Amino acid sequence: MSLMNGKQYIESLRKLNTKVYLFGKRVDNFVDHPMIRPSINSVAMTYELACDPEYQNLCTAVSGLTGKKINRFCHLHQSQEDLMKKVKMQRLLGQKTGSCFQRCVGMDAFNAVYSTTFEIDEKYGTTYHKNFVDYMIYVQEQDLTVDGAMTDPKGDRSLPPSRQEDPDIYLRIVEKNKDGIIVNGAKAHQTGAVNSHEHLIMPTAAMKEDDKAYAVSFAVPSDAPGISMIYGRQSCDTRKLEGTGCMDCGNCTFGGQEALVVFDHVFIPWNRVFLCEEYEFAGILVERFAGYHRQSYGGCKVGVGDVLIGAAACAADYNGVQKAMHIKDKLIEMIQLNETLYSCGIACSALGTETAAGNYQIDNLLANVCKQNVTRFPYEISRLAEDIAGGLMVTMPSQADFDSPETGEICKKYFKGPKGTDVMERMKILRLIENMTLGAAAVGYRTESMHGAGSPQAQRIMISRQSGLDEKKRLAKKLAGINT
């Protein structure tokens, strides 16, 4: 199969028998469900841009495995340039969708599993790397969307997996036989899970020998027997049910999604297993994935930030305050914060290095600095956007009130902006800002910025480990004339 376009991707989802629950009931046709479809449209954009000659340089790559042109989201990075193009592509897609486009986790998982399986095979003589290379060729040739699944529900976080009251609270191997393994458990907060063709499962933390049943990595189709998904709620999500193009959605066309993915005695054949009880490699795999995904946030969150900054500038125009110096200064501050995030994403890519397996990984210290900034700057950008927009953003009447013969003209009279501006355009921009800072898109732009790819403390731990503080102390003592 050649590169799929957006329509072909959407049609490919219809062929799956994915088991999805929403509001306590199974969804027979998740592809056309109004709450789910915007997130599918976002993924479809990753396919559309790859087929567009204007964007192919960013959104496609030449496979290091087959030599064929592939979607960059299925690529194993071959150079620092590849790493930088990844960040640039993510920014572009954030600009195009104003939301999470859900394929970054899979791409980051590919690169982490690829290098880790190579090292496991070197130590143990296993065939995990060959298994994974064969799987990657399949993914690339079929142009699949794959959910990279790492996060377990975790239960009592003070206890390791093997000491949890419920052994399934972390995904685990419950049986091994000549044909493969059987697994139980769940993966939580899974971005784009429902919209994916496959899932690439990884352990969620470093583990010890007692936890070896939880040290597992494998790939499985989304509609495999025993897998079900419970769709997650988002703020203001039922607004999407109010009608196509409803102003109150803020962004009715695009969106993100998360789900709880449940595994009930799911069989995995050996040729799709990439880690099975080699517990000392669980932490290595987690750290590599986290580094790649923290780099990703220097692209995707920046692209969404571009949209939010643009919306805030439009709101200033519609409010008639675009010339006020304090408004200009706030917009400058938003731009400076956003470009700082982008700089970190590019920097950790430019200093990337080759792994033993041959693909490239980012500079891990700078990737963690990037994500640490992401836990803060989007919140400040959002605060400034809300400041510029004004209180009407959260107090305006509904579209139904503007459309009503009884209240419509009253609303249009009292919520009009400066002469020459359209009152409904003003309302739409304010709803977009609401969507991105408080509504459904805030999941991907705000809360995910805090907790995605690890919470803030996780990055601080990595920054501490990799900071070279002893070397910095040596430099200071040398200049101060201290010889000890």
Number of C-alpha atoms within 10 A of each C-alpha: 7 12 20 21 18 21 13 13 25 20 11 13 19 13 10 14 13 24 21 23 19 16 10 9 9 14 16 13 14 21 20 14 13 19 23 22 21 23 27 28 23 28 26 22 20 28 26 20 22 24 18 13 9 10 14 18 13 20 26 24 23 16 21 15 13 11 9 12 17 24 25 26 27 27 26 26 28 19 19 22 14 21 26 24 22 28 24 23 25 29 23 23 26 23 19 19 24 29 31 29 27 29 24 25 24 27 25 26 25 24 22 26 27 24 23 25 25 23 19 19 16 12 9 9 10 16 18 26 23 17 18 22 17 14 17 20 17 12 18 24 19 15 22 22 27 30 29 27 26 24 22 23 17 19 16 13 9 9 11 17 29 20 12 16 11 12 16 24 19 26 28 28 22 16 13 15 9 7 11 14 22 18 22 22 23 25 25 20 20 25 28 26 29 31 30 25 22 21 22 23 25 28 26 24 20 17 22 19 13 13 18 19 21 32 28 24 23 24 22 21 17 26 20 17 16 15 21 22 25 21 23 17 16 17 13 16 18 13 18 24 13 15 12 11 12 18 23 24 25 25 26 22 19 23 29 27 29 23 22 23 25 19 22 16 18 18 20 19 16 18 17 20 23 27 27 21 20 18 22 15 22 25 17 17 25 21 18 21 27 26 27 27 25 29 35 31 30 30 30 30 29 32 28 28 29 21 20 27 23 17 22 29 22 19 27 22 17 24 17 14 16 17 10 10 10 12 18 16 11 19 21 13 15 25 17 14 21 25 17 18 26 25 16 23 32 28 21 28 29 17 15 21 17 15 16 11 14 16 20 23 28 29 19 23 19 23 29 30 20 27 33 23 22 30 21 15 22 26 17 15 25 24 14 18 27 21 14 23 26 14 11 14 21 14 8 16 16 13 18 14 16 19 13 12 10 10 13 15 13 13 20 17 10 9 14 18 20 12 9 8 14 13 19 17 16 21 26 21 24 28 25 25 28 27 27 27 24 20 20 26 29 23 24 26 27 24 15 20 26 21 15 21 25 19 15 19 11 15 24 16 12 17 18 11 11 13 13 11 11 9 10 10 10 14 12 12 13 11 9 9 8 10 8 6
